[in-house]
């Protein structure tokens, strides 16, 4: 299996988003303040044997995904306490302050992608940072399932899933996307389901120039997740039709211009794709399982999907995860016959709108490019010692 490394590079337009969408005020920074710094880009698979370098940039404004998902409201209900999210990926570097005390089994992470996903799930708030994980009181169990370049296969993933179950995971985040499975991986999914563990996985994978349905998300017991762009539309391409297991994602979540922690220090980076979107869903699942510990994994999955914002686009896509709705939806008797009537105990957040996102981008798109911002951003850099390669 091989990810196309181009999938990990933000497109030209998304590169601008990565510099602007972290600001939620909608007002460009003044000339005196400089422009937002260029951020390192984390990709699932490296094209060389050189590990990623530490990032020196920290974004101190609230990031766009916070309000897009209503996470501040969701955390007034639950913060993920006493839940264990296993991150199956490239490992998790637990040296960033935002992950201090949050990770079991931390260690080296050459690609940085596993660390990035762990930050999306469980980054602790920091005084100089606008980044907060979806479930900042959850615990992350790091389960490496790739080599140093980020490559994996179905049987290695199966071994990692078995380890995650044995470590008491409540939620398993599959941080790698594979085009083909194996009997061993099917057996590992079966075992996780039997142990009441919710498995969340990316729905698609790019292999060279083609997009395929990813395993194990093709299994009905697994929550498959597809990435949404900054405007709420599907980010990326639909898989080619055909095959025994076509992609049919259950949920969508942000998967473009997403910010999280980078390995090797306290700096931030950006990444994209279905595994990143799956991290938001896994974090939301941790919120739900913390607030409602008596729910089974299947009931948690149903709560997530039934409370999601409907997919309004045509063709490939899925309903967008709604953390507030998943936490606050309550059931009551319906008059007459039929299923119980559901209501919301807390108002849902405003849906992310294309107009809001474009207003943010348009305010700075002409001012910012990925090239040449280092000098303007120099005053924002945090000087560190020993921030070489991870």
MOBEL-V201822 format. One record per backbone hydrogen bond with DSSP energy under -0.5 kcal/mol. CO is the residue of the C=O (numbers start at 1). NH is the residue of the N-H. E is the energy in kcal/mol with one decimal. If there is no record, write none. Layout:
<<CO | NH | E> <CO | NH | E>>
This chain:
<<3 | 5 | -0.6> <4 | 7 | -2.1> <4 | 8 | -0.5> <5 | 8 | -0.9> <6 | 9 | -1.3> <11 | 15 | -2.6> <12 | 16 | -1.3> <13 | 17 | -1.7> <14 | 18 | -2.5> <15 | 19 | -0.8> <16 | 19 | -0.9> <16 | 20 | -1.3> <17 | 20 | -0.5> <17 | 21 | -3.3> <20 | 23 | -1.6> <21 | 64 | -0.7> <22 | 24 | -0.5> <30 | 34 | -1.0> <40 | 42 | -0.5> <40 | 270 | -2.7> <49 | 51 | -0.5> <52 | 390 | -2.1> <55 | 267 | -0.6> <56 | 382 | -1.7> <57 | 268 | -3.6> <58 | 60 | -0.6> <59 | 130 | -2.7> <63 | 66 | -1.5> <63 | 67 | -0.6> <64 | 68 | -1.8> <65 | 69 | -1.7> <66 | 71 | -2.4> <69 | 324 | -0.5> <70 | 74 | -2.1> <71 | 75 | -2.5> <73 | 76 | -1.2> <74 | 77 | -1.6> <74 | 78 | -2.1> <79 | 137 | -2.7> <80 | 83 | -1.5> <83 | 85 | -0.5> <83 | 139 | -2.9> <84 | 86 | -0.6> <84 | 170 | -2.7> <84 | 171 | -1.9> <85 | 141 | -2.0> <86 | 88 | -0.7> <86 | 173 | -3.3> <87 | 89 | -0.9> <87 | 143 | -2.3> <88 | 175 | -2.7> <89 | 145 | -3.6> <89 | 146 | -0.8> <92 | 94 | -0.7> <92 | 107 | -2.7> <93 | 96 | -0.5> <96 | 99 | -1.8> <97 | 100 | -1.2> <98 | 124 | -3.5> <99 | 102 | -2.2> <99 | 103 | -0.7> <102 | 140 | -3.3> <104 | 142 | -2.9> <110 | 52 | -2.4> <112 | 116 | -2.1> <113 | 117 | -2.3> <114 | 118 | -2.3> <115 | 119 | -2.0> <116 | 120 | -1.9> <117 | 121 | -1.9> <118 | 122 | -3.0> <119 | 123 | -2.0> <120 | 134 | -2.7> <121 | 135 | -3.2> <123 | 133 | -2.7> <126 | 129 | -1.5> <130 | 63 | -0.9> <133 | 136 | -0.7> <135 | 138 | -2.1> <137 | 82 | -0.6> <139 | 85 | -3.2> <140 | 104 | -3.1> <140 | 142 | -0.6> <141 | 87 | -2.5> <143 | 89 | -1.4> <147 | 150 | -1.9> <149 | 46 | -2.2> <151 | 147 | -2.0> <153 | 157 | -2.3> <154 | 158 | -2.2> <155 | 159 | -2.0> <156 | 160 | -2.0> <157 | 161 | -2.4> <158 | 162 | -2.2> <159 | 163 | -2.1> <160 | 164 | -2.5> <161 | 165 | -2.1> <162 | 166 | -2.0> <163 | 167 | -1.5> <164 | 169 | -1.9> <165 | 168 | -1.6> <170 | 198 | -2.1> <171 | 86 | -2.7> <171 | 173 | -0.6> <172 | 174 | -0.7> <172 | 200 | -3.1> <173 | 88 | -2.8> <173 | 175 | -0.9> <174 | 202 | -0.6> <176 | 178 | -0.5> <178 | 215 | -2.9> <182 | 186 | -2.2> <183 | 187 | -2.3> <184 | 188 | -2.0> <185 | 189 | -2.3> <186 | 190 | -2.4> <187 | 191 | -2.2> <188 | 192 | -2.2> <189 | 193 | -2.6> <190 | 194 | -2.3> <191 | 195 | -1.4> <192 | 197 | -2.4> <193 | 196 | -1.7> <197 | 199 | -0.5> <198 | 172 | -3.1> <198 | 200 | -0.5> <199 | 223 | -2.6> <200 | 174 | -3.0> <201 | 225 | -2.1> <203 | 214 | -2.5> <205 | 207 | -0.5> <205 | 212 | -3.3> <206 | 4 | -0.9> <206 | 208 | -0.5> <207 | 210 | -2.1> <210 | 207 | -3.0> <211 | 240 | -1.8> <212 | 205 | -2.2> <214 | 218 | -0.6> <215 | 178 | -1.1> <216 | 219 | -2.1> <219 | 222 | -1.4> <222 | 224 | -0.9> <223 | 201 | -2.6> <224 | 250 | -2.1> <224 | 251 | -2.0> <225 | 203 | -2.6> <226 | 253 | -1.5> <227 | 235 | -2.8> <228 | 255 | -2.7> <229 | 232 | -1.7> <233 | 229 | -4.1> <234 | 236 | -0.6> <251 | 226 | -2.2> <252 | 321 | -2.8> <253 | 228 | -3.1> <255 | 273 | -2.6> <258 | 271 | -1.6> <260 | 269 | -2.3> <262 | 265 | -0.6> <263 | 55 | -0.5> <267 | 262 | -2.3> <268 | 40 | -0.7> <269 | 260 | -2.1> <270 | 42 | -2.9> <271 | 258 | -1.7> <273 | 277 | -1.9> <274 | 278 | -2.7> <275 | 279 | -1.3> <276 | 280 | -1.2> <277 | 281 | -1.6> <278 | 282 | -2.7> <279 | 283 | -2.3> <280 | 284 | -2.1> <281 | 285 | -2.6> <282 | 286 | -1.9> <283 | 287 | -1.8> <284 | 288 | -2.2> <285 | 289 | -2.8> <286 | 290 | -1.8> <287 | 291 | -2.1> <288 | 292 | -2.9> <292 | 295 | -1.8> <296 | 300 | -2.4> <297 | 301 | -2.4> <298 | 302 | -2.2> <299 | 303 | -2.2> <300 | 304 | -2.2> <301 | 305 | -2.3> <302 | 306 | -2.7> <303 | 307 | -1.3> <305 | 308 | -0.7> <309 | 320 | -2.0> <310 | 312 | -0.6> <319 | 252 | -2.3> <320 | 309 | -2.6> <322 | 326 | -2.7> <323 | 327 | -1.6> <324 | 328 | -2.3> <325 | 329 | -1.7> <328 | 345 | -2.2> <330 | 343 | -2.4> <332 | 341 | -1.6> <341 | 332 | -2.8> <343 | 330 | -2.8> <343 | 345 | -0.5> <353 | 357 | -1.9> <354 | 358 | -2.9> <355 | 359 | -2.0> <356 | 360 | -1.6> <357 | 361 | -2.5> <358 | 362 | -3.4> <359 | 363 | -1.5> <360 | 364 | -0.5> <361 | 364 | -1.4> <361 | 365 | -2.2> <364 | 367 | -1.8> <364 | 368 | -1.7> <373 | 377 | -2.1> <375 | 378 | -1.2> <377 | 380 | -1.8> <377 | 381 | -0.6> <378 | 381 | -1.2> <381 | 383 | -0.7> <388 | 54 | -1.5>>
